[in-house]
């Protein structure tokens, strides 16, 4: 099952034969489920049962264009992120391998959709392709053996980062604000349920900048797999339906290059994961605006 946010409404992607087709959930369910894409994660088990029994006549959908898609999880309560979770990325960052997951947060207001324009604040702005897990059931003190049953699905994410304000090493370390500028947590194009993959724990992911491949990897190379991350986080606090976990990035970031390379206005970044799809973002310089 592929869950999308189409023009601000919850939909199921039933594309076939090269044509993009979506079913509006509120209409097809006769109001059983509302149109808000965020609301479905609170009733994930019920929703999954409904989609499994979706009749062909209910599945009659409408064509859509990828540019009409928004964030499939637009308002998560919590957004967790994992640093240095690929061996080669830890090496390019000049750190040792972590003994336990390195956790920080991205603030929910940074979440945006899989296409469009992102403003670059002053500084050194970097890319980080990541697999993002979406929680479908409240997970509190969950074991790694049971962790996948609490995952609604997987999506593509970018952990965009402004490196000058990202202070690492000895105190005062600071990650969250540097990774939470407007639009710095794009996700999409869909939330894809684990049963859609032959092996949801080993997916190819890649990132191109202006057509040049800058990152490639496989999620099976993560130091701490998704099940371990769910167990680790849920031992500290409950994970809530609709929460996001950015699981880390493979090598190839701009800060790790010689010389370093960062995003500039006019750049186009394409982020993709096999079986999920791709995101496309263009960058502009931020303009000073005051909102009253």
C-alpha positions in Angstrom: 0.0 0.0 0.0 1.2 3.5 -0.9 -0.2 6.4 1.2 0.0 9.9 -0.3 -1.0 13.4 0.4 -2.7 14.6 -2.7 -3.6 18.3 -2.7 -3.9 18.2 1.1 -6.1 15.1 1.2 -5.4 11.5 2.2 -5.2 9.2 -0.8 -4.0 5.7 -1.8 -1.7 5.5 -4.8 -3.1 2.7 -7.1 -1.0 3.7 -10.1 -0.7 1.1 -12.9 0.5 0.8 -16.5 2.6 3.9 -16.2 -0.3 6.1 -15.2 -0.5 7.8 -11.8 -3.9 7.1 -10.2 -5.0 7.9 -6.7 -8.1 7.0 -4.7 -9.4 9.7 -2.3 -9.8 7.8 1.0 -12.6 10.0 2.5 -14.8 9.6 -0.6 -14.1 5.8 -1.1 -14.7 5.0 2.6 -17.9 7.1 2.6 -16.5 9.2 5.5 -15.2 6.3 7.6 -11.8 7.9 7.4 -11.3 11.7 7.2 -9.4 13.6 4.5 -6.6 14.7 6.8 -3.4 12.7 5.8 -2.0 12.9 9.4 -5.1 11.4 11.0 -4.8 8.0 9.4 -1.8 7.0 11.6 -3.9 7.1 14.8 -6.2 4.5 13.3 -3.6 2.6 11.3 -4.7 -1.0 12.1 -8.3 -0.2 11.1 -7.2 1.6 8.0 -4.9 -1.2 6.9 -7.8 -3.7 7.2 -10.0 -1.4 5.1 -7.5 -1.0 2.3 -6.8 -4.7 2.2 -10.6 -5.2 1.6 -10.9 -2.3 -0.9 -13.2 -3.4 -3.6 -12.3 -2.7 -7.3 -15.3 -0.4 -7.7 -14.1 1.6 -4.7 -10.6 1.8 -6.1 -11.6 3.8 -9.1 -9.3 6.8 -8.8 -8.3 9.9 -10.6 -5.1 10.8 -12.4 -2.6 13.0 -10.6 0.8 14.6 -11.1 3.8 14.2 -8.8 4.0 18.0 -8.3 0.6 17.8 -6.5 1.9 15.7 -3.7 2.5 17.0 -0.2 4.2 15.5 2.8 2.5 12.1 3.4 3.0 12.8 7.2 2.5 16.6 7.4 2.3 17.1 11.2 4.3 14.5 13.1 4.3 14.9 16.9 7.9 13.9 17.1 10.8 13.7 14.5 13.8 11.7 15.5 17.0 11.5 13.6 20.1 9.3 13.8 23.6 10.5 13.2 26.6 8.6 12.0 24.6 5.4 11.3 26.7 4.3 8.2 30.3 3.2 8.8 31.7 5.1 5.8 29.8 8.2 6.7 31.2 8.1 10.2 34.7 7.9 8.7 34.2 10.8 6.3 32.9 12.8 9.3 36.2 12.0 11.1 34.5 10.3 14.1 34.8 6.9 15.5 32.0 4.4 15.1 29.2 5.0 17.6 28.7 2.4 20.3 25.0 3.3 20.5 22.6 5.3 18.3 23.4 9.0 18.2 20.0 10.7 18.4 18.9 14.2 17.7 15.7 15.8 16.6 14.4 17.8 13.6 11.5 20.1 14.6 8.1 19.2 13.0 7.7 22.6 11.4 10.6 21.8 9.1 8.6 19.0 7.4 7.7 19.7 3.8 6.7 17.7 0.7 8.6 15.7 -2.0 8.8 18.5 -4.6 9.2 22.2 -4.8 11.5 24.9 -3.7 13.6 25.1 -0.4 15.1 28.4 0.8 18.8 28.3 1.8 19.7 30.3 4.9 23.1 31.9 5.0 25.9 29.4 5.7 27.0 26.0 4.4 23.9 24.0 3.5 24.4 20.3 3.0 22.4 17.3 1.7 21.8 13.9 3.5 19.5 11.3 1.8 17.8 9.1 4.4 15.3 6.3 4.8 12.5 7.6 7.0 10.3 5.2 9.1 6.7 6.2 10.0 5.3 4.8 13.3 1.8 3.3 13.0 1.1 2.1 16.5 2.1 3.5 19.9 5.5 1.9 20.7 6.5 1.9 24.4 9.4 -0.3 25.5 9.2 -2.4 22.4 11.8 -5.1 21.7 13.8 -5.2 18.5 12.1 -8.5 17.7 8.7 -6.9 17.7 9.7 -3.5 16.3 8.7 -3.9 12.6 5.0 -4.5 13.7 4.9 -0.9 15.0 6.1 0.6 11.6 3.3 1.8 9.3 5.7 2.3 6.4 8.8 3.8 4.9 9.4 7.0 2.9 12.2 9.0 1.5 13.7 11.9 3.5 16.4 14.6 3.3 18.1 15.6 6.5 19.1 19.0 5.1 21.7 20.7 7.4 23.3 24.1 7.8 26.8 23.2 8.9 28.1 26.5 10.3 25.4 26.5 13.0 25.6 22.8 13.5 28.1 22.6 16.4 29.6 19.1 17.0 32.0 17.7 19.5 32.4 19.1 23.0 29.7 21.3 24.6 27.9 23.2 23.5 26.9 20.7 20.8 23.9 21.8 18.7 22.2 19.9 15.9 18.5 20.4 16.0 18.1 24.1 14.9 20.8 23.7 12.2 18.7 20.9 10.8 15.3 22.5 11.1 15.3 25.6 8.9 12.1 26.0 6.8 11.8 23.0 4.5 14.8 21.2 5.9 12.9 17.9 6.5 11.3 17.0 3.1 9.7 13.6 2.9 7.7 11.6 0.3 6.5 10.9 -2.2 4.6 8.2 -0.4 4.5 6.1 2.8 5.0 2.5 1.5 4.0 -0.4 3.8 6.7 -2.9 4.6 4.9 -5.8 2.9 5.5 -4.1 -0.4 9.2 -4.9 -0.2 11.1 -8.2 -0.7 13.4 -7.0 2.2 12.4 -3.7 3.8 15.6 -3.8 5.8 17.9 -3.6 2.7 16.9 -0.9 0.2 19.1 1.0 -2.3 19.1 4.8 -1.8 20.8 7.5 -3.9 21.0 11.3 -4.2 21.9 13.4 -7.3 22.9 17.0 -7.4 22.3 18.7 -10.8 22.4 15.2 -12.3 25.6 14.1 -10.7 25.4 11.2 -8.2 26.7 12.4 -4.9 25.4 9.6 -2.6 24.7 5.9 -3.0 24.2 3.2 -0.5 22.0 0.5 0.9 20.0 0.7 4.1 21.2 -2.8 5.0 24.6 -1.1 5.7 23.3 0.8 8.7 25.2 0.3 11.9 21.9 0.2 13.8 19.0 -1.2 11.8 15.5 0.1 12.1 14.4 -2.5 14.6 17.2 -1.6 16.9 16.4 2.1 16.5 12.7 1.6 17.5 13.8 -0.5 20.5 16.3 2.1 21.6 14.0 5.1 21.2 11.0 3.4 22.7 13.0 2.4 25.8 13.3 6.1 26.6 9.9 7.5 25.6 6.8 6.3 23.7 6.8 6.6 20.0 3.5 7.9 18.8 1.4 7.1 15.7 2.7 9.3 12.8 6.1 9.9 14.4 9.1 10.0 12.0 12.5 8.4 12.4 15.2 9.6 10.0 17.6 6.7 10.1 20.9 8.2 8.9 22.8 8.9 5.7 25.4 7.0 3.7 28.7 8.7 2.7 28.9 11.5 0.1 27.7 14.6 2.0 29.1 17.9 0.9 31.0 18.6 4.1 33.0 15.4 3.7 34.4 16.3 0.3 37.8 17.9 -0.6 37.2 20.7 -1.0 33.8 20.8 0.8 30.8 21.4 -1.5 27.5 22.9 -0.5 24.1 23.7 -1.9 23.7 26.9 -3.9 20.7 28.8 -5.4 19.6 27.1 -8.6 20.8 23.6 -7.6 18.4 20.7 -8.1 18.6 17.8 -5.6 16.9 14.4 -6.4 16.6 11.9 -3.6 15.4 8.3 -4.3 14.9 5.0 -2.6 14.0 1.8 -4.6 10.4 0.8 -4.1 9.4 4.2 -2.7 10.2 6.7 -5.4 12.0 10.0 -5.6 11.8 13.6 -4.4 13.0 16.7 -6.4 13.8 20.0 -4.8 15.3 23.2 -6.2 17.0 25.7 -4.0 16.8 29.5 -3.7 18.5 32.0 -1.4 16.4 32.9 1.6 14.8 36.3 1.6 14.3 38.3 4.8 10.6 38.4 5.5 8.7 39.7 8.5 5.3 38.1 9.4 2.9 39.8 11.8 
